[in-house]
Amino acid sequence: MRSDEVKKGYDRAPHRSLLRATGLKDEDFNKPFIGVANSFIEIIPGHFFLDKVSKIIKDEIKAMGCVPFEFNTIGVDDGIAMGHDGMLFSLPSRELIANSIETVMNAHKLDAMIAIPNCDKIVPGMIMGALRVNVPTVFVSGGAMQKGYSKDGTPIDLATAFEAVGKFEAGEITEEELKDIECNACPSGGSCSGMFTANSMNTLMEAMGIALPGNGTILALTKEREELYRKAARRICEIALDKANSDKFRLKNILNENAVKNAFAVDMAMGGSSNTVLHMLAIAKEAGVNFELKDINDISKRVSHIAKISPSLTTVHMEDINKAGGVSAVMHEMSKRGDDILLDNLTVTGETLKDRIKDSKILDTNIIHTIDNPYSEVGGLAILYGNLAEQGAVIKTAGITGARAMSGKAVCFDGQAEAIKGIVGGKVKAGDVVVIRYEGPKGGPGMQEMLAPTSLIMGMGLGDSVALITDGRFSGATRGASIGHVSPEAAEGGMIGLLKDGDIINIDVDKYILSVNLSDEEIAKRKESFKPLKKPIKSSWLGQYRALVTNASSGAVLRTDL
C-alpha cells in the first residue's frame, strides 16, 4: 500500500505515534488509508450539509475495513460573489482547491480518495488535484437543489432571481413580486437546480466514469442521495482492499482521452454551461490528454442536442431529468448513432460505460428527446473564430433566444461594473453588441462570471435583439446570445481591447464566426498606439494569479514553466 511509506517499519515509529494520537489502533496500520476530501462550507447552499454527508461516508468506510481521514477544501459561491469584486476570487479558487488536494494526499501518502464536491469551481478543482495524485478515486457530489415555485405555481430558480432584477429595473414586476421570487427561487440545499455550471460538471462526471450513475441528477437531502453516498464509499473501499487490481482504477486509467471526449459529447447533448469548456480543457491538461479548444466543434457537429434544461428551457430542471431517466438515459440514446459516445471506456464502478447504460431508457420524451427528434441537430456549445477571436470564443448555443447570426454596433465597456451602469442607464439599444473587456483571467484578474449584465439584458426585454461578447465568462445560468472566453484577451493585447464604439461586429454561430469589420491596416494602426489597461489590485493572491495564469483558450491554468 502507498500508505506503508508512513506507517510501516521501525523508523516510522514517530509517524505511528502521531497517528495513534488521532485514535488509530494496532489493527488500523494494516488497513488502507482513504482520504475523504470534503468541501463543506456553511455559506454555499450546495455545501452547508456536507459535514453530515462525510459522516455517512466515513461510517461506511470504517464498516468496510478501511481508515478514513477527512480533510476540507475551500469554496466560493458564485451566486453570492456575483456582481462585485468577490467574483475575482472564484476561478482562482479552482487552483487553490487542486493544490490542496495534491498537498494533503501526497504529503500523507493516502492510498485512495473519495471526493465530495458539488458547486462552482470546486468540482473541477477536485478533479484536477486528484489527477495529479493519480490514486483510485470516486467522486460523489452533494446533489442537485429542488426547483422553486412562485406564488402562481410557475417553476423558478436562481436564473429567475437574477433576471427578475432586470425586470424590476424595467418596471415589469413589482417589489412584492421580486420578493416572492427571492424567497422561493432556491428552496433547499443543493447545487442550483438548472443546468448551470455545478450540475453540468456533476453530470459530466458520470460521462467520464469517475462518479456513480445518478451523480448529476439525484436531488440533495433525499434518501436516494444518501444511498448514493453509501454506494460510493463502499466502492472506493472495494477498490482499495483489492490490492491485486487497485492500480487498474488509478484515476488516469479512467479519466483518459475517451473520457474527455465523452464529457464534451454529453455536454453537447445536454446543453451544459459554457464554463465546462474552461474546466474540461484544464482537466484534460492534468490528465495528459491532447485536447484543444478547436476539437470541440468537431464533437458539436455530430452530437444532437436532446435535453434542454434551465436556463435554456425554464420549465425543466435537474429533478425532471432524473425522473426522465437521468444522464444514463441521455447516453443510451446518444449511443444509438455511431460513435457519439465511446462505450468501451472503464468506469469507477468496474464495468464499461456500455454495460453501465445498457438497460437505461428515456422515461419521458418530452423531457429527454430522442435522437430522431432533437432540439437541434448540433450540440449546445460552439467555438467561434475570426479576427476578433483568433484563439477562439465560446457560446452556449442552447441558450440563444434570438437569431443565430447578426451584425451590430459595438458598445464598449472596460469592465463589468461599467457595463452594468451603462445597461441600466440606457446606453444599450436593440441591435447592439455589448463588449465587456478586461475581465479575462489576467485582465480581471480572475475572469469574473457576468450573470448580472446578461440577466439585465434579458430582464429588460433585449435578449432577442442584443448580443454580448467578453473576454470574461458567464454563469451557467446565463442565456441569450452571450459569447465569452474571447481569446486573446484585452489584457494581453487581444483584438477585443482595440474595439471602439460603433465598430461593426459580425456573429454567425452556424459558421463559427466572430469578427469585426476592420481592415488589416486599421487594426495594425490601432495596435501601434494600444497599451492594455492594467487594473490596480490590492490582493497578493490575485497578483500571483495574474502573473501565472494563461488565457481562456488554454483553460486558464497556471503556468509552471517559469
Beta strands, then each sheet from edge to edge (+ up, - down):
strand 1: 33-38
strand 2: 67-72
strand 3: 112-116
strand 4: 137-139
strand 5: 148-149
strand 6: 155-156
strand 7: 382-386
strand 8: 389-395
strand 9: 405-413
strand 10: 433-436
strand 11: 467-470
strand 12: 482-487
strand 13: 504-508
strand 14: 513-516
sheet 1: 2+ 1+ 3+ 4+
sheet 2: 5+ 6-
sheet 3: 7+ 8- 12+ 11+ 10+ 9+ 13- 14+
end
